[in-house]
Amino acid sequence: MSVRRGSRRRGGAGRRRGRSVRRPRGHRPAAAPPPAYRHPLVSAMCELLGGVLPAGGVRRWAPLPLCLCAVLMAWDAAPTLGERFESARQSLRAMFPRAKLGRTYQGLAKALARTGLHKALPPRLREQTLARSGRHALREGWRAFAADGSRFDCPRTAANKKAFGRGGRRGSGPQMYLTALWHMGSGLPFAWRVGRASAGERTHLRRMVKLLPPGALLVMDAGFVGHGLLSKVVGSGRHVLLRVGSNASLLTCLGTGLGPARREGPDVVYLWPRRGPRGTPLALRLIRVAVPNKPAVWLLTDVADRRRMSDRRAARLYAMRWGVEVFFRSLKQKLQRRKVCSASPGRARVELHWAVLGLWAAGLMAVDVVVKAGRDPLSWSAAAVVRLLRGAARRGPAARALRAELAGAVKDRYHRRGGKRARRWPHKKRDQPPGAPRLRAATPREVLLARELYDAKRAA
């Protein structure tokens, strides 16, 4: 039987190519599995970011390589942005052989500014911070966060001077002010704000209060004492623990007190603005912590329950606040970001944002491994972790080897016998301790005015 050329028999394997096959109703094709990457850093970043990255990228840059390139540049300690970009691009070429990669740093900077990834990633990283901390997310029974700020230098360009100003001594260059929230359970950043050199850390903190979990404890130093800020934090359902010094004037009123009719203890004080009372007085508890061979430390908290916030527990929590100072030291010393390299204000902000994001991502990878190994997440060493990740970006070890190395990247456990401070340090700060707070008894007029404000607040 002769068959015409180009024709095929019906049925089975003789169906024409391209003819659609009927499927039953409700049938949906199975979703394609996520791509599996051989490089451990790419796999770790995909696990960390989840579905946060947008589906489409920009010209010459896909979303995942773009994000990973910015993180690799944040880990790099090269003195110029061009050198950091070339090093990161070489590593990316080995990780993504067929991906679209830009050729210049200028194109990368435009892509980062256009996509705004530094604004989309923090919510996802906040979730991962609380999730990967495990049982260590609570310290002394509290989900505690420390707040502090620091300045970062910028190049002396006219645009930077106009945008950021000067916050140091006379003749210093332009600077940016970074106010950060630091999670005391994992030792990782949680949120931050970038502003001018003269920006106030209280103003930055007011905008970040809503990012804290409900019922969180905010631990601060004496620079955050203020009726407006503390009233907003307490009114939002969070709690405060901060040091107080001679820069604050507190009111005492034994008996019924300035608040609602109740008996107040001798350790209850009230914070009210000096320049005319604004709002109701804020009732706080004053705690005195004795320090051997040093002046006493005075703390304020709005937690009246001594079982939840005893004096010893408050002292331990405030001592842990020093971790936020170590975070700024790691950002400036370990990552070499004391001074940003961007000459324009917009790129300088983005560069500082990605420096924090890079340290945050490195810490999350380390905390995940350290917690699963049964150790305290505060034991991870920023210097050791960044050094390991820099090497992993170049040589690409196996995933098990990288996790084993990260599990061992912890701080030294030996007991130091001597001090760490240098004998001769020309720029060492010699700040005086805050001292004791100023206490005075409330006048009868202040007591009457406070009760009127409380009554008006209840009626409203």
Buried (B, 14 or more C-beta within 10 A) or exposed (E): EEEEEEEEEEEEEEEEEEEEEEEEEEEEEEEEEEEEBEBBBBBBBBEBBEEBBEEEBBEBBBBBBBBBBBBBBBBBBBEEBEBBBBBBBEBBEEBBEEBEBBEEBEBBBBBBBEBEBBEBBBEBBBEBBBEBBBEBBBBBEBBBBBBBBBBBBBBEBEBBBEBBBBBEEEEEBBBBBBBBBBBBBBBBBBBBBBBBBEBBBBEBBBEBBEBBEEEBBBBBBBBBBBBEBBBBBBEEEBBBBBBBBBEBBBBBBEEEBBBEEEEBEEBBBBBBBEEEBEBBBBBBBBBEBEEEEEEEBBBBBBBBEEEBBBBEBBBEBBEBBEBBBEBBEBBBEBBEBEEBBBBBBEBBBBBBBBBBBBBBBBBBBBBBBBBEBEBBBBBBBBEBBBBBBBEBBEEBBEBEEBBEBBBEBBEEEEEEEEEEEEEEEEEEEEEEBBBBBEEEEBEEEBBEBBBEBBEEEEEE
